[in-house]
Amino acid sequence: MTTIVHDTTEAVCLSAEYNLYLKPIAKMTVSVALPQLKLPGKSISNWEVMERVKAMVAPEQFSVLRISKSTMDFIRFEGEVENKTVVKSLLGRLDGKSIKLSGFTDVLKVRAVENKVDFPARHDWDSFFRDAKDMNETLPGERPDTIHLEGLPCRWFSQKDSNYPDRPSENVLIAVFQSFGKVRNVDIPMLDPYREEMLDKNFSTFSFGGHLNFEAYVQYQEYCGFAKAMDTLRGMKLMLKGDDGKAVACNIKVAFDTSKHLSETALKRRTLERMKLQELERQREEQKRREKEEEERRKEEERYDEQEEEEKERRKEERLRKREQKLREREQRRNLKRVRRQQEEEQKKLQMKIAMEERRLLLAQRNLESIRLIAELLARAKEEARQKDELARLQQLEACRRKQEEELRRVEVEKERALELQRREKELRERLLCNLLKKSNGRTTKSPETQSHTGPVITEEASVPGGKTPNCSFSTSQRCPAGEVCPDI
């Protein structure tokens, strides 16, 4: 199970290329002693006790806190924190303290201890390989040089940009664990498709999308690489830091190999088993191929027999069909002759009916043509009478128009005559005025000095032909020189 990591200060780099780190495991066990319940039907809530424990360590927090065991006498919690340095402060806040629950008079005693890491020490593998009688420490795989890892996440050890992101890679595993020493050999059982069929069938092979974690064996060439890896992995969990800075961690199980998994004997045995299984698989495939060919041959024979039967049936049906066809054709010829005779008789009757109908139609057409001819003659006579009336009306209108034109011409002539008289009258008046001006100018030249001082106005009246007497006023400043025509005033 993976958990989110918020504080990565204690993380140790395992592989910078694949962003893998090791983080110390900080676990502790908290036991809460329960009082004896005296009242029947009354119980203590595990959730309430857990919340009280969380409140006691505030402001610090448990990254994981779960109930590992619950009885009538005590509740045992297993908690995990982000950093190992916080464990001591949390133990001081919890160990020997008490919890008071509402509704209970007795207090609950709290005991807290740090969890011991279940990890093999150097003494364990030294004594194991020393006391084991079937081990030869001079041979690889039969000495302390192989680490058995369980619970490794598949996605963390897959090739980058791989088509199968859930499939771990042996190359990635070697690159990660080669930081402790040179790796002789690795094995990921789930990648071997024949591993389930071998003698030890306790492995889970790879299936796409079927597994999240896998187990692996890493064998070092030298003892120092194995010892360094075991010492480094003691009390650690695996952590992956993403490109965005977020980190997740998971617990892994680490142990030294006691089954000679990567010894020469085991490798040869698995190779032989794999070859046998491959040969068996080829035989099974060959058997399946032969069975398939036999089945296809049998089906082909059955198909051939069926075709023969179908061909016989088809020929029989063809003979019956031809016989029925001949009978149908004979019956059709008889029916055709009978129908032809009936059609000829009906054709004669129809021709007689058509001749009678044509005669009636001809008479009706002649009557209709005579009626149309009479109607046309009457229409032409009416049209000629209408045209005569229209001609007479047009002649009357033309005569009226001519009279109106003559009247208009007479009026125009009278108008021109009147305009001519007015023009002549105007010219005569202008002459008289000019003559009067000339006479008045002749009188005023005798006394120029007197007129220049006083400036008198001379007004004369003259009779004009036609009975009109115009009044003209002239000032001394308006004078016409002798021999010039004065303008209209």
SVG drawing of the C-alpha trace seen along z (x, -y; Angstrom):
<svg xmlns="http://www.w3.org/2000/svg" viewBox="-76 -132 111 170">
<polyline fill="none" stroke="black" stroke-width="0.4" points="0.0,0.0 1.4,-3.4 1.1,-6.5 1.6,-10.2 4.8,-11.7 4.7,-15.4 8.1,-15.7 11.1,-14.2 13.9,-15.7 15.1,-12.3 15.0,-10.6 18.2,-9.0 18.7,-8.8 18.7,-5.3 18.6,-6.1 18.4,-9.6 17.8,-8.4 14.5,-6.8 13.7,-9.2 13.8,-6.4 14.7,-7.1 14.8,-5.3 13.0,-6.8 13.3,-5.6 10.3,-3.8 8.9,-5.6 6.3,-3.4 5.1,-3.1 2.6,-1.0 0.0,-2.7 -2.0,-0.5 -5.0,-1.9 -6.2,0.1 -10.0,0.2 -11.9,0.2 -14.3,3.0 -17.8,2.1 -20.2,2.4 -23.4,1.3 -24.9,3.7 -25.3,2.3 -22.6,-0.3 -19.6,-0.2 -16.5,-2.3 -16.1,-3.6 -12.8,-2.7 -13.2,-5.8 -13.5,-8.1 -10.4,-6.6 -8.5,-7.1 -9.6,-10.7 -8.4,-11.3 -5.0,-9.8 -4.7,-12.0 -5.6,-15.0 -2.9,-14.1 -0.1,-14.4 -1.3,-17.7 0.1,-19.7 2.0,-16.7 0.0,-14.2 0.1,-10.5 0.5,-9.8 -1.2,-6.4 -3.0,-5.3 -4.9,-2.1 -6.3,0.5 -4.1,3.6 -6.0,5.4 -9.1,4.7 -10.3,6.7 -12.4,6.1 -9.3,5.2 -7.3,3.0 -7.1,1.4 -3.8,1.5 -3.1,-1.1 -0.3,-1.0 0.8,-4.5 3.3,-5.9 4.7,-9.4 6.6,-11.3 10.0,-11.6 11.8,-9.4 12.9,-12.4 9.3,-13.0 8.8,-9.6 10.5,-10.5 8.4,-13.6 5.2,-11.6 6.2,-8.9 6.7,-11.5 3.2,-12.9 1.5,-9.5 3.4,-7.0 2.1,-7.0 -0.7,-9.4 -4.4,-8.9 -7.6,-9.5 -10.9,-10.6 -14.0,-9.6 -17.4,-11.2 -19.8,-8.9 -17.0,-6.9 -15.6,-7.6 -12.5,-5.5 -9.6,-6.8 -7.9,-4.9 -4.1,-4.3 -2.0,-4.8 1.3,-3.0 3.4,-3.9 6.6,-2.2 8.6,-2.5 8.2,0.5 11.2,2.7 12.1,3.3 11.7,7.0 14.8,7.2 17.6,9.8 20.9,8.9 24.4,10.0 24.5,12.6 21.3,14.2 22.7,14.9 26.1,15.7 24.7,18.4 22.3,19.7 24.8,20.3 27.3,21.6 24.9,24.2 23.2,25.1 24.6,28.5 23.3,28.2 25.1,24.9 28.5,24.5 29.7,21.0 32.2,21.1 29.4,21.2 27.2,18.2 23.7,18.4 24.7,20.8 26.3,18.0 25.1,14.6 25.0,12.7 21.3,12.7 18.6,10.4 14.9,11.4 12.6,8.3 8.8,8.4 6.2,5.7 8.0,3.6 5.6,1.5 5.6,2.5 5.2,-1.0 8.3,-2.3 10.6,0.3 9.2,0.1 11.1,-1.3 10.4,-4.9 8.2,-5.4 7.3,-1.7 4.2,-0.3 3.6,1.7 3.9,-0.7 2.8,2.0 5.6,4.4 8.8,4.2 12.2,4.4 15.2,6.3 17.5,3.6 15.8,1.0 16.2,3.3 19.9,3.8 20.4,0.0 18.7,-0.8 20.5,1.8 23.9,1.6 24.6,-1.5 25.5,1.0 27.9,3.1 28.2,4.9 25.2,7.2 25.8,10.7 22.3,11.7 18.6,10.7 15.4,12.6 11.8,11.3 9.6,14.5 6.5,12.8 8.2,12.1 8.7,15.8 5.5,17.2 6.6,20.8 7.3,20.2 3.8,21.3 4.2,24.6 7.6,25.4 8.0,27.3 7.7,24.4 4.3,23.0 4.1,20.3 5.1,17.5 2.7,15.1 3.6,14.5 3.0,11.3 -0.4,10.5 -1.3,7.1 -3.1,5.1 -3.2,8.0 -0.6,7.1 0.5,3.9 3.5,5.3 6.2,7.9 9.0,9.8 12.5,10.0 15.9,11.6 19.2,9.5 22.5,11.4 25.8,9.5 29.2,10.6 30.8,9.7 29.8,10.1 30.4,6.4 27.7,5.3 25.2,7.7 26.1,6.5 25.9,2.8 22.5,3.3 21.1,5.1 22.5,2.5 21.1,-0.3 17.7,1.2 17.3,2.0 14.3,0.1 13.7,-1.7 10.7,-2.0 10.9,-2.8 9.9,-6.3 9.2,-7.7 9.4,-11.4 7.6,-12.7 8.6,-15.4 6.1,-17.7 7.7,-17.3 5.0,-15.1 6.3,-11.9 4.7,-8.5 6.2,-5.7 5.5,-2.0 6.7,0.7 8.8,3.4 9.9,6.7 13.7,7.4 15.3,10.7 18.4,12.8 17.7,15.7 17.6,19.1 16.3,21.2 19.4,21.0 17.2,19.3 20.0,17.9 22.5,20.8 23.9,22.5 21.9,25.7 18.7,23.8 19.3,21.8 20.1,25.0 17.1,26.7 14.8,23.8 16.5,23.7 15.9,27.4 12.3,27.1 11.7,24.1 13.2,26.1 11.0,29.1 7.9,26.8 8.8,25.1 9.2,28.5 6.0,29.7 4.3,26.5 5.7,27.1 4.4,30.7 1.0,29.5 1.0,26.9 2.0,29.6 -0.7,31.9 -3.2,29.1 -2.0,28.4 -2.4,32.1 -5.8,32.2 -6.8,29.1 -5.6,30.5 -7.4,33.7 -10.5,31.8 -10.2,29.7 -9.7,32.9 -12.7,34.5 -14.7,31.4 -13.5,31.3 -14.6,34.9 -17.9,34.2 -18.2,31.1 -17.4,33.2 -20.0,35.8 -22.5,33.1 -21.7,31.6 -22.2,35.0 -25.5,35.4 -26.5,31.8 -25.5,32.5 -27.6,35.6 -30.5,33.8 -30.0,30.9 -30.0,33.2 -33.2,34.9 -34.8,31.5 -33.6,30.4 -35.3,33.4 -38.5,32.7 -38.2,29.0 -37.8,29.7 -40.8,32.1 -42.9,29.5 -41.6,26.9 -42.8,28.9 -46.2,29.4 -46.5,25.7 -45.4,24.8 -48.0,27.2 -50.7,25.7 -49.6,22.2 -49.9,22.9 -53.4,24.2 -54.3,21.3 -52.7,19.0 -54.8,20.4 -58.0,20.1 -57.2,16.6 -56.3,15.6 -59.7,16.8 -61.4,14.9 -59.4,11.8 -60.4,12.1 -64.1,12.3 -63.8,9.4 -61.8,7.4 -64.7,7.8 -67.2,6.6 -65.0,3.8 -64.6,2.7 -68.3,2.6 -68.8,0.5 -66.0,-1.8 -67.6,-2.3 -70.9,-3.2 -69.3,-5.6 -67.3,-7.2 -70.6,-7.7 -72.2,-9.4 -69.1,-11.5 -69.1,-12.7 -72.7,-13.8 -72.1,-15.6 -69.0,-17.3 -71.1,-18.5 -73.8,-19.9 -71.1,-21.6 -69.4,-23.1 -72.7,-24.6 -73.4,-26.1 -69.9,-27.6 -70.3,-29.0 -73.6,-30.7 -72.1,-32.2 -69.1,-33.4 -71.3,-35.1 -73.3,-36.9 -70.1,-38.0 -68.8,-39.4 -72.0,-41.4 -72.0,-42.7 -68.3,-43.7 -69.0,-45.6 -71.9,-47.5 -69.6,-48.4 -66.8,-49.5 -69.3,-51.8 -70.4,-53.4 -66.8,-53.8 -66.0,-55.5 -68.8,-58.0 -67.8,-58.8 -64.2,-59.3 -65.4,-61.7 -67.4,-63.8 -64.4,-63.9 -62.2,-65.0 -64.6,-67.8 -64.7,-69.1 -60.9,-69.0 -60.7,-71.1 -63.1,-73.7 -61.1,-73.9 -57.9,-74.4 -59.5,-77.2 -60.7,-78.9 -57.3,-78.6 -55.7,-80.1 -58.2,-83.0 -57.4,-83.6 -53.7,-83.6 -54.1,-86.1 -56.2,-88.4 -53.6,-88.1 -50.7,-89.0 -52.7,-92.0 -53.2,-93.2 -49.5,-92.7 -48.6,-94.7 -50.8,-97.6 -49.4,-97.6 -45.9,-97.7 -46.7,-100.6 -48.4,-102.5 -45.3,-102.0 -43.0,-103.3 -45.2,-106.4 -45.2,-107.1 -41.5,-106.9 -41.1,-109.4 -43.5,-111.9 -41.5,-111.6 -38.2,-112.2 -39.7,-115.2 -40.9,-116.6 -37.5,-116.1 -35.8,-117.9 -38.1,-120.9 -37.5,-121.1 -33.8,-120.9 -33.9,-123.8 -35.7,-126.0 -33.3,-125.2 -30.1,-126.1 -31.0,-129.8 -30.6,-130.0 -28.1,-127.3 -26.9,-129.0 -30.3,-129.5 -31.3,-125.9 -28.1,-124.6 -28.7,-126.3 -32.4,-125.7 -32.8,-122.4 -36.5,-122.8 -38.6,-119.9 -40.5,-120.4 -43.7,-118.5 -45.5,-118.6 -48.5,-116.9 -49.0,-115.9 -51.8,-114.3 -51.1,-111.0 -53.0,-109.5 -55.5,-107.0 -56.9,-109.2 -54.2,-108.5 -52.4,-111.4 -49.2,-110.2 -47.6,-112.1 -43.8,-112.4 -41.5,-113.9 -38.0,-114.8 -35.2,-116.3 -32.5,-118.6 -29.9,-116.0 -31.4,-113.7 -30.6,-115.5 -30.4,-114.1 -27.9,-115.8 -29.1,-117.1 -29.3,-114.5 -29.6,-111.5 -32.5,-109.2 -33.5,-109.1 -34.1,-105.8 -37.4,-104.6 -38.4,-105.9"/>
</svg>
